[in-house]
């Protein structure tokens, strides 16, 4: 981290009460940070069709894939301390992909119900502090809720308080104007007219995910790192009455469509809080277990495969428990799209203490045999 960045952040956090109040007022209006540099260059997606919203006539570029050095690597920490688990798991990866970058942190705020339904405030706080300590230039927290008004959900879930405490910017995706959504289309997609991704995700220099460990009873089957991306997609774009979420949730291809959203971006890091989990039900309520684990990585396929193995270990729904893990539709379609590891043999569980190693050893045969 440069000396200039350290001074700037400390000065921000230590502003006077009047300045802090002004900053919070801006946040409460949902103002977005202005880009300070170009988005990463990458290969283009196929252009959107004529049915795409007219406010943004061209598709956005597809970011580069997960770095080969991160494919299959998943840090695992056995703990009931969320803050410790998040920091330790991220440290175990031994990489710093967010230094000097404008970071968009995407939590899981589908509802305001407490963890594991939504991102725990301790996870948001620990992850954000780790990003600051690792040299992030700016950090924005953004989401679109699925079962409630996003601003109210974020408020009840503690997002605005953590943001105020740590100097984070906040974004309420469903308050974006038409230009705030970037149309996406992928060849062979199961989305009838493509989908629209929140432009702050497209413009961020690094996207990181704070995920939960839970099942999903409305057709997704499980909500881990891949499904976290659905909160980046518009339900409706202002001025266009089409309901993307209605299409998703009524499609027999829902799980494939979830994977296809993930082809539109690549996270720099993702954390799954499994200190508690829903093994049935979900996303807002279900059978709760104390799974006592935090996972971290950049490979969404590997993370979700380990997450499914954890759900199976504790006993889960029939659809999540049946068949090989790598044939679960979210995972299988992601593999087809080249989003991560292709088999259990390519997964490396990284630990640094006996309890975590023993936990990893229990999961290995579930990964390999399921």
C-alpha positions in Angstrom: 0.0 0.0 0.0 1.4 3.4 -0.9 2.0 6.1 1.7 -0.4 8.4 -0.1 -3.2 5.8 0.2 -2.7 5.2 3.9 -2.9 8.9 4.7 -6.0 9.4 2.5 -7.9 6.5 4.1 -6.9 7.5 7.7 -7.9 11.1 7.1 -11.2 9.9 5.7 -12.0 7.7 8.6 -11.0 10.5 11.0 -13.1 13.2 9.4 -15.0 15.6 11.7 -18.6 14.8 12.6 -19.9 17.4 10.1 -18.0 15.9 7.2 -19.0 12.4 8.2 -22.7 13.4 8.2 -22.3 14.9 4.7 -20.7 11.7 3.4 -23.4 9.5 4.9 -26.1 11.8 3.4 -24.6 11.1 0.0 -24.5 7.4 0.7 -28.2 7.5 1.7 -29.0 8.8 -1.7 -27.4 5.8 -3.4 -24.7 7.9 -5.2 -22.2 5.9 -7.2 -18.5 6.6 -7.2 -17.2 7.9 -10.5 -14.7 5.7 -12.4 -11.1 6.9 -12.0 -9.7 4.7 -14.7 -10.7 2.4 -17.5 -12.2 -1.0 -16.9 -10.0 -4.0 -17.7 -9.9 -4.9 -21.4 -11.1 -8.3 -22.5 -12.7 -10.3 -25.3 -16.2 -9.1 -26.3 -19.4 -10.8 -25.7 -21.8 -11.3 -28.6 -23.8 -8.2 -29.2 -27.3 -8.0 -27.8 -30.3 -8.6 -30.0 -33.0 -6.1 -30.9 -35.0 -7.0 -27.9 -32.4 -5.6 -25.6 -33.2 -2.3 -23.7 -32.6 0.7 -26.0 -30.8 2.7 -23.3 -27.6 0.6 -23.8 -27.4 -0.7 -27.3 -24.2 -2.6 -27.1 -23.0 -5.5 -24.9 -20.1 -5.0 -22.4 -16.8 -6.9 -22.6 -16.3 -10.3 -21.0 -13.6 -10.0 -18.3 -10.6 -12.3 -18.4 -10.8 -15.7 -16.7 -9.7 -16.7 -13.2 -5.9 -16.8 -13.1 -4.6 -20.3 -13.7 -2.7 -20.1 -10.4 -6.0 -19.8 -8.5 -7.9 -22.6 -10.4 -9.0 -25.2 -7.9 -7.5 -23.5 -4.8 -9.9 -23.2 -1.8 -8.7 -22.0 1.6 -10.6 -23.7 4.5 -10.6 -22.6 8.1 -12.6 -24.5 10.7 -13.8 -21.9 13.2 -16.9 -20.4 14.8 -15.3 -16.9 14.7 -16.4 -15.3 11.5 -14.0 -12.3 11.6 -11.0 -14.6 12.3 -12.1 -17.1 9.6 -12.5 -14.5 6.9 -9.1 -12.9 7.5 -7.3 -16.3 8.0 -8.8 -17.8 4.9 -7.9 -14.8 2.7 -4.4 -14.8 4.1 -4.0 -18.5 3.3 -4.4 -17.8 -0.4 -1.3 -15.7 -0.3 -2.3 -13.3 -3.0 -3.4 -9.6 -3.2 -5.5 -9.0 -6.4 -7.1 -5.9 -5.1 -4.2 -3.6 -4.3 -4.6 -0.1 -5.6 -7.9 -1.0 -7.3 -11.5 0.2 -7.1 -13.2 -2.7 -5.5 -16.9 -3.7 -5.6 -17.9 -6.0 -2.8 -21.0 -7.9 -3.5 -22.6 -9.4 -0.4 -25.7 -11.7 -0.2 -28.5 -9.4 0.8 -31.4 -11.3 -0.8 -33.3 -10.6 2.4 -32.6 -9.0 5.7 -33.0 -12.2 7.6 -29.9 -13.0 9.8 -27.1 -15.2 8.6 -26.9 -17.7 7.0 -29.8 -16.0 5.1 -27.7 -12.9 4.5 -24.2 -11.7 4.9 -23.3 -11.3 8.6 -22.1 -7.8 9.5 -18.9 -9.3 11.0 -18.1 -10.9 7.6 -18.7 -7.6 5.8 -16.6 -5.7 8.3 -13.7 -8.3 8.4 -13.6 -8.6 4.6 -13.7 -4.8 4.1 -10.9 -4.3 6.6 -8.8 -6.9 5.0 -9.3 -5.2 1.6 -8.2 -1.8 3.1 -5.2 -3.4 4.8 -4.3 -5.0 1.4 -4.3 -1.7 -0.3 -7.6 -1.3 -2.0 -8.0 2.2 -3.5 -11.8 2.4 -2.8 -14.4 -0.1 -1.6 -18.0 0.0 -2.6 -20.7 -2.4 -1.3 -23.6 -3.0 -3.7 -26.4 -5.5 -4.2 -30.0 -6.0 -5.4 -32.3 -7.8 -3.0 -34.7 -10.5 -4.3 -37.2 -10.7 -1.4 -37.6 -7.1 -0.2 -36.6 -3.5 -1.0 -32.8 -3.4 -1.3 -32.2 -0.2 0.6 -34.3 -1.4 3.6 -32.6 -4.9 3.4 -29.1 -3.4 3.4 -30.0 -1.1 6.3 -31.5 -3.9 8.4 -28.6 -6.2 7.6 -26.1 -3.6 8.9 -24.5 -2.7 5.6 -24.8 1.1 6.0 -23.5 1.0 9.6 -20.4 -1.0 8.5 -19.9 1.3 5.5 -20.1 4.4 7.7 -17.6 2.9 10.2 -15.1 1.9 7.6 -15.4 4.5 4.9 -17.1 2.4 2.3 -19.3 3.6 -0.5 -22.7 2.0 -1.0 -24.7 1.2 -4.0 -28.4 0.1 -4.2 -28.6 -1.6 -7.6 -32.3 -1.4 -8.1 -32.1 2.4 -7.8 -29.9 2.6 -10.8 -31.2 4.5 -13.8 -31.4 2.9 -17.3 -27.8 3.8 -18.1 -26.8 2.0 -14.9 -27.4 -1.4 -16.5 -25.2 -3.1 -19.0 -26.9 -5.5 -21.4 -25.2 -8.9 -21.7 -25.6 -11.7 -24.2 -23.7 -15.0 -24.5 -23.8 -17.3 -27.5 -25.8 -20.4 -26.6 -27.4 -18.7 -23.5 -30.6 -19.9 -22.0 -31.7 -16.3 -21.4 -34.2 -15.5 -24.1 -33.0 -11.9 -24.5 -29.9 -11.8 -22.5 -29.7 -10.1 -19.2 -28.6 -6.8 -17.8 -25.7 -6.5 -15.3 -25.3 -3.6 -12.9 -22.8 -1.2 -14.5 -20.8 -0.7 -11.2 -19.9 -4.4 -11.5 -18.7 -3.9 -15.1 -16.7 -0.8 -14.2 -15.1 -2.1 -11.0 -11.4 -2.9 -11.3 -12.0 -5.9 -8.9 -15.2 -7.6 -7.8 -15.2 -9.6 -4.6 -18.0 -11.7 -3.1 -19.2 -12.3 0.4 -21.4 -15.4 0.2 -23.4 -17.7 2.4 -23.7 -21.5 2.7 -27.3 -22.5 2.1 -29.8 -24.4 0.0 -32.4 -22.7 -2.2 -35.9 -24.0 -2.4 -37.1 -21.8 -5.4 -35.2 -23.8 -8.1 -31.6 -22.7 -7.6 -31.0 -25.8 -5.4 -28.1 -24.0 -3.6 -26.9 -20.5 -3.0 -23.1 -20.2 -2.8 -20.7 -18.1 -5.0 -22.3 -18.8 -8.4 -25.8 -17.8 -7.4 -24.5 -14.7 -5.6 -24.2 -13.1 -9.0 -27.9 -13.1 -9.6 -28.1 -10.0 -7.3 -26.0 -8.2 -9.9 -28.7 -8.7 -12.6 -31.6 -6.3 -13.1 -35.1 -7.4 -12.2 -36.4 -4.6 -14.4 -34.7 -1.8 -16.2 -36.4 1.6 -15.7 -38.5 2.3 -18.8 -38.5 -1.3 -19.9 -41.2 -3.5 -18.3 -39.5 -6.9 -19.0 -38.9 -8.9 -15.8 -35.6 -10.8 -15.9 -36.2 -12.4 -12.6 -39.6 -13.7 -13.6 -37.9 -15.4 -16.6 -35.2 -16.8 -14.5 -37.4 -18.3 -11.8 -39.9 -19.7 -14.2 -37.4 -21.4 -16.5 -36.6 -25.1 -16.4 -33.0 -23.9 -17.2 -32.7 -21.7 -14.1 -29.5 -23.3 -12.8 -27.9 -23.1 -16.2 -28.9 -19.5 -16.5 -27.3 -18.8 -13.1 -24.0 -20.2 -14.4 -24.4 -18.0 -17.6 -24.6 -14.8 -15.5 -21.2 -15.7 -14.2 -19.7 -15.7 -17.7 -20.2 -11.9 -17.7 -17.6 -11.2 -14.9 -14.8 -12.8 -13.0 -14.3 -12.2 -9.2 -10.9 -11.4 -7.8 -11.9 -13.1 -4.5 -14.8 -14.8 -2.9 -15.5 -15.8 0.7 -18.2 -18.3 1.8 -19.3 -17.9 5.4 -20.2 -21.4 6.6 -20.1 -20.8 10.3 -23.8 -21.5 10.1 -25.6 -23.0 7.1 -29.1 -23.9 5.9 -29.0 -27.5 4.8 -32.7 -27.5 3.7 -35.1 -24.6 2.8 -33.4 -21.3 2.0 -32.8 -18.7 1.0 -34.3 -16.8 3.9 -35.0 -19.6 6.4 -34.3 -23.3 6.7 -32.7 -26.1 8.7 -29.8 -24.5 10.5 -26.6 -26.3 11.3 -23.3 -25.1 12.9 -20.9 -26.0 10.0 -18.1 -24.0 11.6 -16.2 -23.2 8.4 -15.1 -20.3 6.2 -13.9 -20.8 2.6 -12.0 -18.5 0.4 -10.8 -18.6 -3.2 -11.3 -17.1 -6.7 -12.5 -20.2 -8.5 -16.3 -20.2 -8.2 -16.7 -23.8 -9.4 -14.2 -25.1 -6.8 -15.8 -23.1 -4.0 -19.3 -24.3 -4.9 -18.2 -27.9 -5.2 -16.7 -27.7 -1.7 -19.9 -26.0 -0.5 -22.1 -28.7 -1.9 -19.8 -31.3 -0.2 -20.4 -29.5 3.1 -24.2 -29.5 2.6 -24.0 -33.2 1.8 -21.9 -33.9 4.9 -24.5 -32.4 7.2 -27.5 -33.9 5.3 -29.3 -31.9 2.7 -32.1 -31.9 0.2 -32.6 -34.7 -2.3 -31.7 -32.6 -5.3 -28.5 -31.3 -3.8 -27.5 -34.8 -2.4 -28.1 -36.8 -5.6 -25.6 -37.5 -8.3 -22.0 -36.4 -8.8 -21.3 -33.0 -7.5 -19.8 -31.9 -10.8 -23.0 -32.8 -12.5 -25.1 -30.4 -10.5 -26.4 -28.0 -13.2 -25.0 -24.8 -11.8 -21.6 -26.4 -11.7 -21.8 -28.4 -14.9 -22.8 -25.4 -17.0 -20.0 -23.3 -15.4 -17.5 -26.0 -16.4 -18.8 -25.8 -20.0 -18.2 -22.1 -19.9 -14.7 -22.5 -18.6 -15.3 -20.7 -15.3 -13.2 -23.0 -13.1 -11.9 -26.4 -12.2 -13.4 -29.3 -14.1 -13.2 -32.1 -11.5 -12.6 -32.9 -7.9 -9.1 -34.0 -8.7 -8.2 -30.4 -9.5 -9.3 -29.0 -6.1 -6.7 -28.2 -3.5 -8.0 -27.5 0.0 -5.5 -25.2 1.8 -5.3 -25.3 5.6 -2.8 -24.5 8.2 -4.0 -26.2 11.4 -4.9 -29.7 12.4 -8.6 -29.1 13.0 -9.0 -27.5 9.5 -6.9 -30.3 7.9 -9.1 -33.0 9.5 -12.2 -31.2 8.3 -10.8 -31.0 4.7 -9.9 -34.7 4.8 -13.5 -35.5 5.6 -14.7 -33.5 2.6 -12.3 -35.0 0.1 -14.0 -38.3 -0.4 -17.4 -36.6 -0.7 -16.0 -34.4 -3.4 -14.4 -37.3 -5.2 -17.2 -39.8 -4.7 -20.1 -37.6 -5.2 
